[in-house]
Amino acid sequence: MITDGAATDQVEKVAQRLKEEEEKKSVAFFAVGVEGADMSRLGEIVVRTPLKLKGQNVTHPPLILVELSSSDQGKW
């Protein structure tokens, strides 16, 4: 998940579900905050320490994400 802010709704149930699924190895969830993201709140939601990208915003994603999204087009 990439965010530039903070949750505006209740995320406790989702956070608990993510943690349960992570424990079962059913999912690997990564959170990335860009400038303006509430990193402490983001840390409450995920198991791993959220990553922070400096100088990025959601309307202009980092180049690596653009490359990843187009590199295997049609394989998903």
Protein Blocks (a to p, Z undefined) as FASTA:
>chain_A
ZZfbdcfbdfklmmmmmmmmmmnopaccdddddehiafklmmmmpmbdcdddehiafklc
cfklmmmmmmmgojZZ
